Amino acid sequence: MAKYTVKRLLQSVLTVLIIVTVVFLLLRMLPTDYYFTEEELIKLSEEEKQDRLMAAGLTDPILVQLGRFYGELVRLDLGTSSRVQAGLEVTEIMTSRFAVSMKMGLISMGVSLVIGIAMGIIQTLHKDKFFDHLGTVYIIFVNAVPALVSYSLILVFGTRIFKLPSLYSTNDVARTSVLPIVCLSIGSIAYYALWTRRYMVDELNKDYIRLARIKGMSSKDIMVKHVLKNAFVPLIAYVPASLLLTIGGSLLVERFFSIPGMGPLLTDAIGRYDASVVQGCVIVYAGLGIIGVFLGDIMMMIFDPRIKLTGRGETR
């Protein structure tokens, strides 16, 4: 397991490096005018513009720039912001925003796990009955309706019926976080409910369950010791990715509720052409996605003893 973990870790680092390199090269291919504001483009002469580009190292050969970027990356130096929060370190900007997104992500994942799995279990216990059909309607609705429409409905009902604030505020974090967490959770709840039901129904139709019933095992013991345990294993792989993708993929929700998290930071950086912040955000998002897949595989091996790591040329 240790050998496999190290191998996957190295693959993950290489993948992040490739993604970051591609983004770095794409940014350097854009016209140099993007490095200046409209006011600077008018006021500065061509010589002054060139002097600024030389001072920033943007006139050096691309391989020299790339090597310098790798060196800074090894030292965890992501540079300073030029537009979003001019003069501040990119790591400092992202740290405060990441903390907000992480808190939202953790809470929404907890809500999704509890409600989604419970919903899937209830649907299984009442298969082809009212609660099962009701849960299916919810799952279809969440997957069929565009996210922005769902968020708008939640906003309308939440503010008019429950009198909840429509915008996030650091002065009232608890109340202003309710609607964003609901929006972040509805998709994952549908996912966990759908697959919990599918895996449990699949387990209930297997021969070992029929054998357990013949032997006289109670329905409760069958459900807890066999069905739920085995059905939950495939869902484990999605748990790390669910959290990390919630943090990285909350762009729309955070923009919708004016939350100062990671979501709006990337769009602001792109809109203002803040290359250092764009590169920093890409590193975080790429790392989150790859770490999610990596942790999912590791958790599958830990929780399911049937999964074994094998030698070269074999499968696992």
HUFENDA-V205846 format. One line per field, one symbol per residue. phi: phi as a letter, one per 20 degrees, with the letter a starting at -180 (. if undefined). A space follows every 10 residues. Layout:
phi=???
This chain:
phi=.fffffffff ffffffffff fffgffffef gfffecffff feefefffff fffffemeef ggffffffff ffffeldend fdcfcgneff ffffffffff ffffffffff ffffffffff fffffdgmdg ffffffffff fffeeggfff ffffffffee eelefecfbf ebffffefff ffffefffff fffgffffff ffffeeffff fffffnffff fffefdffff ffgffgfeff fffffffede gfffffdlee dfgfffffff feldgffgff ffffffffff ffffffffff ffecffeded ffnddc
